[in-house]
Each structure stands twice: as structure tokens, then as C-alpha cells.
């Protein structure tokens, strides 16, 4: 073979070999990619199913939360004036002016027809993120309202809270608490004066006024903590909570009534274990409790939000992947994580995609949640349009 031809063929072989080596890398870069690109290729905006915490009171360009909203379809954020992790406090709320600038920046990052859920726990009394000491109006506890038992007064105070949220750019209040004050010594409900009453009729009546006052101002609400945390003797933030011997069916009454009246925008689950409802799993992870009791028996077809999956009752018993899988298969639609880490959304998207790819969570189950979330957000979109007419 002539030398020139042999050299030419050798060079061709080297080039082809190099292309073969590069092919898997190129394919990986174009088809695997980040969790966000993967879920885009599947047509699933998985980020809509996440409600996350983040650190910072000022959001500059390049902050991870803005990228999560723009690129990863993040469904919502939860704001705190402190953080669950002392090493990474949220510190999202420092003044009325600062908060409005923050929420405006967050909402501007969201696609026009898909408003971002901006959530907060603004119950009143001790559970109050927008505090008087930071320049916000004073509030009173649900226990105070229940003891006074004047529905007009409750409507007035709830209206003041809702107006504060509206001015601040917050569109989801994680309240009212409709737990019954069955155990006044309860460390997370009774002792913190978060329940209107031990009487389900009183609780329902005041919760109704609270919700209506928020709806008048375009604010969504969340009934909590399903199926009832008021009879517990322990705090689910810290560890395992068993209400098997203390819970009763009357704790369902506010959830049932408000759902039938069309006043339940969302429902937030409790991390309580009740062997009478599910002998294996706590409520947030329990299909008999969420899908069976809440949806089929009580008729709620809206968005179910998990309580924070980083709380001790869940994180102390299950890995994050296990809790996500069980919560989704139970019927939960939005997963709440308040760890304030910059990589929370990307970590969660990777878990979600893994569960879908492996078949441990079906695409049909995901589609159900995304449709419920879209329907909820359409209400906000229509409300925003009316406000600007």
C-alpha cells in the first residue's frame, strides 16, 4: 500500500475512534443534563410540586431561588423571619418595605401565566412571621378569638391579617389552624394558643370567617393539620407523634364542613401517626389517610400540601427519597421543605425524576398533582387580572 494512502487511512481511523469516545459524553450532555432539562424533555414541570424555603432578605441577580423559579419551574416559596437550621436561617422578613421588594422580585421571575405561590404562616399571636416588632400590625391568637367568640370581630382581625399579606405580596396563608384544642397541654397547638376551641362547631365558624376575609383580598388559605393535631401530647417538629389513643373522628368536622362549603383552597397534612387510620405510616405518607379519608370520604379534590418534610417526625424515620415517594403515592401534591438550602430544588427534582424513571411513582400520579396545582394557580391569575382592571 502506498505510504500516502496508508497515512490517510490511519488518520481517518484516529478521527473515528475519537468520535466514538466522545459520543457518550455528548449524548449525556444533551439528553441527561440537569434535573430541570430532563423534566423539560418529559414535559413535566416537576418544580411546580415544590414549596421551599430559602435564605436571604434581599434577592440579587444570581441568587439560586431566582434560577429555581425561572429555570426549574419552582411552584412556591415559604417565608420565615427565622430558620429551622441555625446555621442557615431564612431571615426573609425584616420590614414591610423590604418584604414587598422581596416578593415583587420573586414574582417577577415567574412566568406570566404561572404565578408563584408565596406562602407564610401568619396565624396571629405567637405564630406570626410578620411581627409587630418588625413594623407590621399587631395580631391576636386563634385561642383569643375563640374565647371571645364574636364572629364579626374574628372577621375584622382576619381581614387585617389578609390586608397585611396583600400589601406584602403574599398570596398563600398557611392557615387557619382547624385542629381542635382537645389537649390544652399540647406543646405545638394548645400551649401556643393556635386553636380556636375544643368545639368543632366553634372552630369551623371562626375558620370560615378567617378564610372569607382572605378570599375578599385575593389570598388563598390552607386548612391544617389534617387529620387533626390537637389531641397530640408531643411535637411533630421534634420526633414521632402517636395520636392513636387520643384522636377522635370529631377532629375531622372542620375539614369536612369547610370542604363541602367550597372554602378549602388547600389542605396541609400533619405528621401524626394514628394506627386506627394507618397501622404503618404517619398521615403525610399515608394513602388510606390522604387518598382514602381526605379525598374519597371528605370529598376534597384540591391541592394537598405536606407539612415540612425536614421535621423530626418524618426526617427522623425516613430518608428524603423514601418520604417523597410515600407522600406522592399517598396523594400529596406539593412537598414542603423549609431547610433553606440553596440546592433544595435541584435535589428534590433529582429525586422526583428518579422515582418517575424507576416507576416507583407513576406519571399519572404526577399529572394529577400538576393539574390540581394549575387549577389553584389559575384562581390567583384570574384574581390578579381583576385587581388590574
Secondary structure, 3 states (H helix, E strand, C coil): CCHHHHHHHHHHHHHHHHHHHHHHHHHHHHHHCCHHHHHHHCCCCHHHHEEECCCCCCCCCCCHHHHHHHHCCCCEEECCCCCCCHHHCCCCCCCHHHHHHHHHHHHHCCCCCCCCEEEECEEECCEECCCHHHCCCCCCCHHHHHHHCCHHHHHHHHHHHHHHHHHHCCCEECCCECCCCCCCCCCCCCCCCCCCCCCHHHHHHHHHHHHHHHHCCCCEEEEEEECCCCCCCCCCCCCCCECCCCCCHHHHHHHHHHHHCCCCCEEEECCCECCCCCCCCCHHHCHHHHHHHHHHHCCCCCEEECCCCCCHHHHCCCCHHHHHHHHHHHCCCEEEECCCCCCHHHHHHHHHHHHHHHCCCCHHHHHHHHHHHHHHHHHHHHHHHHHCC
